[in-house]
C-alpha cells in the first residue's frame, strides 16, 4: 500500500511514467506521451498499475490517489489488490464497465481527459508453448511478473 501511494503521489504531482522494475521496454514509450494519461488493461476487468503515465495533476491519478488518502489503512491492508482499486476508481470516474471493454477485443480505449488504456498485449504479451513471449507488432514492453511479492 505504501508503494502504491508513493508511485501515485509522484506521478500526480510531478507527472511522468511509472514502470515496475520487472518491465522490459522493447520500444519507446514516446508515442504515448501524446496522451495526458495512459495505462493498460491487465486482465478482464482489471487495469494494471505496473506501467502507467500521466501529466501532473491529472484527474484520473488524483481520483485513485484520493481513495488511498481517505481509506483507513487498517481497513484495507492486504485485502484489496491495487489493480482492483485503480480499476474500480476508473470505472466510477469514467462510467465504464471494464469487463465489457476487455471483451471488445484488442482496441485501444480512448477516454475524455485525453487518456487511453491499451490492450494487454502491448505491455504483457502472451507466451507460447515453450514459455517464450510472443512479441507482436504492438508489443512495447514485457512484464516479467513472477508474482513473488
C-alpha positions as CSV (number, residue, x, y, z in Angstrom):
1,X,0.0,0.0,0.0
2,X,2.8,2.4,0.8
3,X,4.5,1.8,-2.6
4,X,1.1,2.4,-4.3
5,X,0.7,5.8,-2.7
6,X,4.3,6.7,-3.4
7,X,4.1,5.9,-7.1
8,X,0.7,7.6,-7.5
9,X,1.8,10.7,-5.5
10,X,4.9,11.1,-7.6
11,X,3.0,10.8,-10.9
12,X,0.2,13.0,-9.7
13,X,2.3,15.9,-8.5
14,X,5.3,15.6,-10.9
15,X,3.9,13.8,-13.9
16,X,5.9,11.1,-15.8
17,X,5.9,7.4,-16.4
18,X,5.9,4.7,-13.7
19,X,7.3,1.2,-14.5
20,X,7.7,-1.7,-12.2
21,X,11.3,-2.9,-12.0
22,X,10.3,-6.1,-13.9
23,X,9.1,-4.3,-17.0
24,X,11.4,-4.6,-20.0
25,X,11.0,-2.0,-22.7
26,X,11.0,-3.3,-26.3
27,X,10.0,0.0,-27.9
28,X,9.9,3.7,-26.9
29,X,7.0,4.9,-24.8
30,X,7.3,8.3,-26.6
31,X,4.2,7.8,-28.8
32,X,2.1,7.5,-25.5
33,X,3.2,11.0,-24.5
34,X,0.7,12.4,-26.9
35,X,-1.9,11.4,-24.2
36,X,-2.3,13.3,-21.0
37,X,-2.5,9.8,-19.2
38,X,-2.2,6.2,-20.3
39,X,-2.3,2.7,-18.8
40,X,-3.2,-0.8,-19.9
41,X,-5.8,-3.5,-19.3
42,X,-4.0,-6.3,-17.4
43,X,-6.9,-8.8,-17.4
44,X,-10.6,-8.9,-17.7
45,X,-11.9,-6.0,-15.6
46,X,-8.5,-5.1,-14.2
47,X,-6.2,-2.2,-15.1
48,X,-2.6,-2.6,-14.5
49,X,-0.5,-0.4,-12.1
50,X,2.8,-1.9,-13.3
51,X,3.2,0.7,-16.1
52,X,1.2,3.9,-16.5
53,X,1.8,7.6,-17.0
54,X,0.2,11.0,-16.7
55,X,0.8,14.7,-16.9
56,X,0.9,16.4,-13.5
57,X,-2.4,16.8,-11.6
58,X,-4.3,14.5,-14.0
59,X,-7.8,13.9,-12.7
60,X,-7.6,10.1,-13.1
61,X,-4.5,9.7,-10.9
62,X,-6.0,12.2,-8.5
63,X,-9.1,10.1,-8.2
64,X,-7.2,7.0,-7.4
65,X,-4.8,8.8,-5.0
66,X,-7.8,10.2,-3.1
67,X,-9.1,6.7,-2.4
68,X,-5.8,5.9,-0.7
69,X,-5.9,9.2,1.2
70,X,-9.4,8.7,2.5
71,X,-9.4,5.0,3.2
72,X,-8.1,3.9,6.7
73,X,-5.0,1.8,6.2
74,X,-6.1,-0.8,8.7
75,X,-9.4,-1.4,6.8
76,X,-7.8,-2.4,3.6
77,X,-4.2,-3.5,4.0
78,X,-3.7,-6.8,2.3
79,X,-7.3,-7.3,1.4
80,X,-7.7,-5.3,-1.8
81,X,-5.3,-5.6,-4.7
82,X,-4.0,-2.4,-6.2
83,X,-5.3,-3.4,-9.6
84,X,-8.8,-3.7,-8.2
85,X,-8.5,-0.2,-6.6
86,X,-7.3,1.5,-9.7
87,X,-9.9,-0.3,-11.8
88,X,-12.8,0.5,-9.6
89,X,-11.9,4.1,-9.2
90,X,-11.5,4.4,-13.0
91,X,-14.9,2.7,-13.6
92,X,-16.6,5.1,-11.3
93,X,-14.9,8.2,-12.5
94,X,-15.4,7.5,-16.2
95,X,-18.6,5.5,-16.0
96,X,-17.0,2.4,-17.6
97,X,-17.6,-1.3,-17.3
98,X,-14.1,-2.7,-17.8
99,X,-15.3,-6.3,-18.3
100,X,-17.2,-5.2,-21.3
101,X,-14.3,-3.2,-22.6
102,X,-12.0,-6.2,-22.3
103,X,-14.5,-8.4,-24.2
104,X,-14.5,-5.9,-27.1
105,X,-11.1,-7.1,-28.3
106,X,-7.8,-5.5,-28.8
107,X,-8.9,-2.0,-29.3
108,X,-7.3,1.0,-27.6
109,X,-9.8,2.5,-25.2
110,X,-9.7,6.3,-25.5
111,X,-11.4,8.4,-22.9
112,X,-12.0,12.0,-22.2
113,X,-9.2,13.8,-20.4
114,X,-7.1,12.8,-23.4
115,X,-6.2,9.4,-21.9
116,X,-6.1,5.9,-23.1
117,X,-5.8,2.3,-22.0
118,X,-4.1,-0.2,-24.2
119,X,-4.8,-3.9,-24.5
120,X,-2.6,-6.3,-22.5
121,X,-0.5,-7.4,-25.5
122,X,1.1,-4.0,-25.7
123,X,2.8,-4.4,-22.3
124,X,2.4,-8.1,-21.2
125,X,2.5,-10.4,-24.3
126,X,1.3,-14.0,-24.1
127,X,3.7,-16.9,-24.1
128,X,4.0,-19.8,-26.5
129,X,4.1,-23.5,-25.5
130,X,7.8,-23.3,-24.7
131,X,7.2,-20.3,-22.4
132,X,8.7,-17.7,-24.8
133,X,7.0,-14.4,-25.1
134,X,5.2,-13.8,-28.4
135,X,6.4,-10.4,-29.4
136,X,3.9,-8.8,-31.8
137,X,3.7,-5.6,-33.8
138,X,2.0,-3.8,-30.9
139,X,4.4,-5.0,-28.1
140,X,6.0,-2.1,-26.3
141,X,7.2,-3.9,-23.2
142,X,7.3,-7.2,-21.4
143,X,6.1,-7.5,-17.8
144,X,8.3,-10.3,-16.3
145,X,5.9,-10.7,-13.4
146,X,6.6,-13.7,-11.3
147,X,4.1,-12.9,-8.5
148,X,6.8,-13.3,-5.8
149,X,6.0,-10.1,-4.0
